[in-house]
Amino acid sequence: MLKRNDIIERLALNGYTKKDAGVILDDVIKIITEALVEGESVQIHGFGTFDVKECKPRETVDLQTKERIVIPAYKAPKFTAGKLLKRAVKEGFIRE
């Protein structure tokens, strides 16, 4: 699993300082999060699109009490991979 610090390390190999890489990564994540909270989609060409999915309320059964309960409507983040990302994963390499 690639973690935040691993991404910063890889960015540092490309010439960024670790401090700058961390700030940039944090800023990108913050911008994407703010846009989603405001209801906007975020599209990164070739990578994918971040959207907010509206989940409807639904009924289910509480497994402990066996009572019927209603899960209220909620919003959830959704990511759809772009063509280039799908192709890279499928083929196992990145085309330049």
Buried (B, 14 or more C-beta within 10 A) or exposed (E): EEEEEEEBEEBBEEEBEEEEBBEEBEEEEEEBEEBBEEEEEBEEEEBBBBBBEEEEEEEEEEEEEEEEEEEEEEEEEEEEBBEBBEBBEEEEEEEE
